Amino acid sequence: MQALLDAIAQLTPSPEARRVFHGRGGLHPGCEHWTLDAYPPCWVLTSFQPVPDDQVHAVHQALAARWATVAPGEPLNLVFQVRDEGRADTRVLAGAVPDPHEVLEAGTRFRVHVERGQNHGLFLDMAEGRRWVREHCTAHPGLQVLNLFAYTCAFSVVALQAGAQQVVNVDMSPGALAIGRQNHLLNGMSAGASFLAHDVFNSWGKLTRGGPYGLVIFDPPSYQKGSFVATKDYARLVRRLPTLLAPGGHALLCLNTPKLGLGFLRELLSVEAPAMVWVGRVANPSAFADEDEERALKVVVVRAPV
């Protein structure tokens, strides 16, 4: 646990949501189950296995001591979550969580909910993917964008901020899309986005008629029982790219499972959409460094032929 305590001893305040410690990357032996995230004004400590109370107390005390030094007079707000066998047990160890809770990333505001569930409303590991979308839409103003498995629509917000003309957000969860609407309003956007609470695989006709798109984003779960299993369902997405994309249009393909590497995506493209051009991989945030990049989040850019 020493590597986590060392990271806490060096942390500094920042207004941005970010990961501070990433034991999951395997670079800190003995700390593989620990992560520490900043969702200002809260810290979120997560263990991916049950841990003794004395370890949680040690981390709490280290955070309290560091926070008293770098942010004197400011309360420490600390949330602790244990994830084990698909369940999440969450409790507030210190301070309080604001309601509503809004955080910043690169100047953009997002609504989060760190006290419930395993997904907090903003995936911090996708920060570089959002940066790529922002830069791409700035360089190609007026794009039509299709955002599949949109969740809380963070990609949509940054795309519209950067000059996209229209974004179609599709997700099966009306609740997630409702937060997505709030995210747009938080950033002063009342037009330009549509929100479809649909099953992607039952909506191809509608989505195709709304195209072609200059940018398509696939960010599905790697495994969600009854909804999406990457090993069998990702191919169903990739084979639709030629009919969804405008000539020369781009797609951002996201895959977050340690069980499948870049070769999985390359093979899918060669079989299901062989005309697509492999542009390259978007690097993950440095805070999410991994001993094996094939196991880490994969975010890949491909392009349709002109």
C-alpha positions in Angstrom: 0.0 0.0 0.0 3.0 2.2 0.2 2.8 3.4 -3.4 -0.7 4.8 -2.7 0.5 6.6 0.4 3.4 8.0 -1.5 1.1 9.3 -4.2 -1.1 11.0 -1.5 2.0 12.6 0.0 2.6 14.4 -3.3 -0.9 15.3 -4.4 -1.9 18.9 -5.0 -5.3 20.6 -5.3 -6.7 21.0 -8.8 -10.1 22.2 -10.1 -10.1 19.4 -12.7 -11.5 15.8 -12.3 -8.7 13.4 -12.7 -7.1 10.1 -11.5 -4.4 10.5 -8.9 -3.4 6.9 -8.3 -3.9 3.9 -10.7 -3.0 0.7 -9.1 -5.0 -1.2 -11.7 -2.2 -0.6 -14.2 0.0 -3.1 -12.4 2.9 -0.7 -12.0 2.6 -0.7 -8.2 3.0 -4.2 -6.9 0.6 -4.9 -3.9 -1.6 -1.9 -4.9 -3.3 -3.5 -7.9 -6.8 -3.1 -6.3 -6.5 0.5 -5.3 -7.5 3.7 -7.2 -7.8 7.3 -6.1 -9.8 9.9 -8.1 -10.5 13.5 -7.7 -14.0 14.7 -8.4 -13.6 18.1 -6.8 -14.5 18.9 -4.1 -14.5 15.1 -3.4 -11.9 12.4 -3.4 -13.1 8.9 -4.3 -11.0 6.0 -3.0 -11.8 2.6 -4.6 -10.7 -0.9 -3.7 -11.5 -3.7 -6.1 -11.4 -6.2 -3.4 -12.4 -6.3 0.3 -9.7 -4.6 2.5 -9.2 -4.4 6.3 -10.5 -1.4 8.1 -7.0 -0.5 9.3 -5.8 0.0 5.7 -8.8 2.2 4.9 -8.1 4.2 8.0 -4.4 4.6 7.1 -5.3 6.0 3.7 -7.9 8.3 5.3 -5.4 9.6 7.7 -2.8 10.2 5.0 -5.3 12.1 2.9 -6.4 14.2 5.9 -2.8 15.1 6.7 -1.9 16.0 3.2 -5.1 18.0 2.6 -4.6 20.0 5.8 -1.2 21.0 4.4 -2.1 21.8 0.8 -5.6 23.2 1.4 -5.7 24.6 4.9 -9.1 25.4 6.1 -10.9 23.4 3.4 -12.9 20.3 4.4 -11.8 16.9 3.3 -14.6 15.2 1.4 -13.8 11.5 1.0 -15.9 8.7 -0.5 -14.9 5.1 -0.2 -16.2 2.3 -2.5 -15.5 -1.4 -2.4 -16.2 -3.3 -5.6 -16.4 -7.1 -5.3 -18.1 -9.7 -7.5 -20.0 -7.1 -9.4 -21.3 -5.3 -6.3 -20.4 -1.9 -5.0 -20.6 -0.8 -1.4 -20.1 3.0 -1.1 -19.9 5.2 2.0 -18.8 8.7 2.9 -15.8 8.6 5.2 -15.4 12.4 5.7 -17.1 15.6 4.8 -20.0 15.6 2.4 -20.8 15.2 -1.3 -22.5 18.2 -2.9 -25.9 17.7 -4.5 -25.9 18.4 -7.4 -22.3 17.6 -7.9 -20.6 19.2 -10.9 -16.9 18.8 -12.0 -14.7 20.4 -14.6 -12.6 18.8 -17.3 -10.7 21.1 -19.7 -13.1 23.8 -18.9 -16.3 21.8 -19.6 -18.8 21.0 -16.8 -20.2 17.6 -16.1 -22.7 16.3 -13.6 -21.5 13.3 -11.6 -22.8 11.1 -8.8 -20.0 9.5 -6.8 -22.2 8.0 -4.1 -24.1 5.5 -6.2 -23.2 2.7 -8.5 -19.9 1.9 -10.1 -20.2 4.5 -12.9 -19.9 8.0 -11.6 -21.2 9.9 -14.7 -17.8 10.7 -16.2 -15.2 8.1 -17.2 -11.8 9.7 -16.4 -9.8 7.3 -18.5 -11.6 8.7 -21.6 -10.2 12.2 -21.2 -7.8 11.9 -24.1 -10.6 10.5 -26.3 -12.7 13.6 -25.5 -9.7 15.8 -26.2 -9.3 14.1 -29.6 -13.0 14.7 -30.4 -12.7 18.3 -29.4 -9.6 18.8 -31.6 -11.1 16.9 -34.5 -14.4 18.9 -34.5 -12.4 22.1 -34.2 -10.5 21.2 -37.3 -13.6 20.0 -39.2 -16.4 22.4 -38.2 -20.0 21.6 -39.0 -19.8 17.8 -38.6 -22.8 15.5 -38.1 -21.8 13.2 -35.3 -23.3 9.9 -34.2 -22.6 9.0 -30.6 -23.5 5.4 -29.8 -23.7 4.1 -26.2 -23.6 7.7 -25.3 -24.1 7.3 -21.5 -24.1 10.8 -20.2 -23.2 12.4 -23.5 -19.7 13.8 -22.6 -18.5 13.3 -26.2 -21.5 15.2 -27.5 -20.9 18.2 -25.2 -17.3 18.6 -26.3 -18.1 18.0 -30.0 -20.7 20.8 -30.0 -18.4 23.1 -28.1 -15.8 22.5 -30.8 -18.1 23.3 -33.7 -20.1 20.2 -34.6 -23.4 21.0 -36.2 -25.5 18.2 -34.8 -24.9 15.2 -32.5 -27.3 12.2 -32.2 -26.8 10.5 -28.8 -28.1 6.9 -28.5 -28.2 4.9 -25.3 -30.7 2.4 -23.8 -30.7 4.2 -20.5 -33.2 7.1 -20.3 -31.6 8.1 -16.9 -28.1 8.4 -18.4 -29.5 10.5 -21.3 -31.3 12.7 -18.8 -28.0 13.5 -17.2 -26.6 14.0 -20.7 -29.3 16.7 -21.3 -28.2 18.3 -18.0 -24.6 18.3 -19.2 -25.5 20.2 -22.3 -27.4 22.8 -20.4 -24.6 23.2 -17.9 -22.4 24.3 -20.7 -25.0 26.6 -22.3 -26.1 24.3 -25.1 -29.8 24.2 -25.7 -29.7 23.1 -29.3 -27.7 20.8 -31.6 -28.2 17.5 -29.8 -30.8 14.8 -29.9 -31.2 12.0 -27.4 -32.6 8.6 -28.3 -33.3 6.1 -25.6 -33.0 3.2 -28.1 -31.4 -0.2 -28.4 -28.7 0.5 -31.0 -29.2 -2.8 -32.7 -32.9 -2.2 -33.3 -32.3 1.3 -34.6 -30.1 1.0 -37.6 -32.7 2.1 -40.1 -33.4 5.3 -38.3 -29.8 6.0 -37.6 -28.7 5.4 -41.2 -31.4 7.7 -42.5 -30.1 10.4 -40.2 -26.6 10.2 -41.8 -24.2 10.1 -43.3 -22.0 11.2 -40.4 -18.7 12.9 -40.5 -17.8 11.3 -37.1 -19.2 8.1 -35.5 -18.3 7.2 -31.9 -18.6 3.6 -30.6 -18.0 3.5 -26.8 -19.9 0.3 -25.7 -19.5 -1.6 -22.5 -17.2 -4.6 -22.8 -19.8 -6.8 -21.1 -23.3 -6.0 -20.1 -25.5 -9.0 -19.8 -28.5 -8.9 -22.1 -27.2 -5.8 -23.9 -23.7 -6.0 -25.2 -20.9 -8.6 -25.2 -17.8 -7.3 -27.1 -16.6 -10.7 -28.4 -19.8 -11.2 -30.4 -21.5 -7.8 -30.7 -18.6 -5.4 -31.6 -18.6 -7.0 -35.1 -22.2 -6.0 -35.5 -21.1 -2.4 -35.0 -18.1 -2.4 -37.2 -19.9 -3.8 -40.2 -22.3 -0.8 -40.1 -19.5 1.8 -40.5 -19.5 1.9 -44.3 -23.2 2.8 -44.4 -23.0 5.3 -41.5 -19.9 7.3 -42.5 -19.7 10.0 -45.1 -16.7 9.6 -47.6 -13.6 10.5 -45.6 -15.5 10.4 -42.3 -13.9 9.2 -39.2 -14.9 6.8 -36.4 -13.6 6.6 -32.9 -13.7 2.9 -31.7 -13.4 2.4 -27.9 -12.7 -1.0 -26.2 -12.2 -1.3 -22.5 -11.4 -4.8 -21.5 -8.1 -6.4 -20.6 -9.1 -9.6 -22.4 -9.0 -8.1 -25.9 -6.2 -6.2 -27.5 -5.7 -4.1 -30.6 -5.5 -7.2 -32.7 -9.2 -7.9 -32.0 -10.2 -4.5 -33.5 -7.9 -4.9 -36.5 -9.3 -8.3 -37.3 -12.9 -7.0 -37.0 -12.1 -4.2 -39.4 -10.4 -6.5 -41.9 -13.4 -8.8 -42.0 -16.4 -6.5 -41.5 -15.2 -3.2 -43.0 -12.0 -3.9 -45.0 -12.2 -0.5 -46.8 -11.7 1.4 -43.6 -8.3 3.0 -43.1 -6.6 2.5 -39.7 -5.4 6.0 -38.6 -4.0 5.1 -35.2 -4.5 4.8 -31.5 -5.3 7.7 -29.1 -2.9 7.5 -26.1 -4.5 7.1 -22.7 -4.1 9.7 -20.0 -0.6 9.4 -18.4 -2.4 8.8 -15.0 -3.7 5.6 -16.4 -0.3 4.1 -17.3 -0.4 0.3 -17.6 2.3 -2.3 -17.6 0.7 -3.8 -20.7 -1.0 -1.4 -23.1 -2.8 -4.2 -24.7 -4.8 -4.7 -21.5 -5.5 -1.0 -21.1 -8.3 1.0 -22.6 -8.1 1.0 -26.4 -9.3 4.1 -28.3 -8.7 3.8 -32.1 -9.3 6.2 -35.0 -10.3 4.8 -38.4 -11.3 6.6 -41.6 -13.7 5.8 -44.4 -12.3 6.0 -47.9 -12.8 9.3 -49.8 
